[in-house]
């Protein structure tokens, strides 16, 4: 249990706080607290990866635990935002596709680990995560726009901007998901050919 893995566990332990401040606290100020905790939890993903690579502390546990922590963080936030109607019913399908893709990729990684190989995150999957985190942040803060100027005077509120980013994240999720499946089958074929 090295430092990067402890930081990853911290991310997991922050998730119930985010959900609590979003769902069980009607005050807008508590949603701002949820947004701050969400940003801190998201930053732990960057920090644990940086320490693991630069201090040569990459472990099999970390390779498996880190993506699970990421999926739990974003999935719980997306589900909470649907429950709050920050992601409206007509747009909930985007959250379903993103969450479903994440579960499929986690399953692939688990199968790959049992076969003795790791499927690393692609650059597109990393971009998907960044866009998804920003979308979630804008959607958490979307009720704040009542007292906030429209984004860049373009008539776009935080909610509309967040939903647009969520759509982009969903497109990245589908494409990167296909890349994961392709990489998985190529490695399985290589293992069978040996």
Secondary structure, DSSP 8 states (H G I E B T S, - for coil): --HHHHHHHHHHHHHHHHHHHHHS--SHHHHHHHHHHHHHHHHHHHHHHHHHHHTT---HHHHHHHHHHHHHHHHHHHHHHHHTTSS-GGGHHHHHHHHHHHHHHHHHHHHHHHTT------HHHHHHHHHHHHHHHHHHTGGGGGGS--BTTTTB-HHHHHHHHHHHHHHHHHHHHHHHHHHHHHHHHHHHH-
